[in-house]
Amino acid sequence: MPRLNRLLLTLLPLLFSVAAHADAIDGNWCGPKGRRISIEGSAGVYAGGHRLEGRYTRHSYSFAIPQGATDAGAAVDMVLQGETRTSVRIDNGPAEIWQRCSPDIS
């Protein structure tokens, strides 16, 4: 039994470290119609270099499309669906699936 206890004590920190490194919505996202956003905490950069501030949680991001961008003022809600996918609703429209941008696109 002591051997089993040692094994559990060894494995538990590993299990918790995997959970601690769960995915986050931060990063570069590419959507249809050439839309892109880069998220870092509450700060973001929308297609065309428009800077914005949004409501951030580790797994969601909400913001208004900045002035000067297509659909300016529209409310956008993003919810992480996995490491590489996010569900995006623009002005309560149908959900779109956006993907993480490839490394050479931001």
Beta strands, then each sheet from edge to edge (+ up, - down):
strand 1: 27-30
strand 2: 36-40
strand 3: 43-46
strand 4: 50-53
strand 5: 55-57
strand 6: 60-64
strand 7: 75-80
strand 8: 85-90
strand 9: 96-100
sheet 1: 4+ 3- 2+ 1- 9+ 8- 7+ 6- 5+
end
